């Protein structure tokens, strides 16, 4: 059984920074691509960022490119999302997800991910 647990969400002001963490159970964490998605009220869940299982390559949605950074520590079974220059439109529930099938790169569709966390709320006030 794989469990993903996000943490680090909260209420911040526009322009602030926040770092999300996602701790994963399972001994094969290093063999998964990892991704972050977000879902705002009334909107579909959307791709934010992904990182290769090796930790070498990253990929970002245009809306966060240059402001967000995904990283991982395979020794700690943890993936991070550093979010800088936050905007009110970044307000959403953020989910981490694991792609264990490794069908392609980059995995931007939520259907490419097998395991999901419960989400953590990020609210950015103007």
ABEGO torsion letter per residue (X at the ends): XBBBBBBGBEBBBBGBBBBBBBBBBEAAAAABBBBBBBBBBGBBBBBABBBBAAGABBBBBAAABGABBBBBBAAAGBBBBBBBGBBAAABBBBBBBBBAAGABOBBABAAABABBBAEBBBBBBX
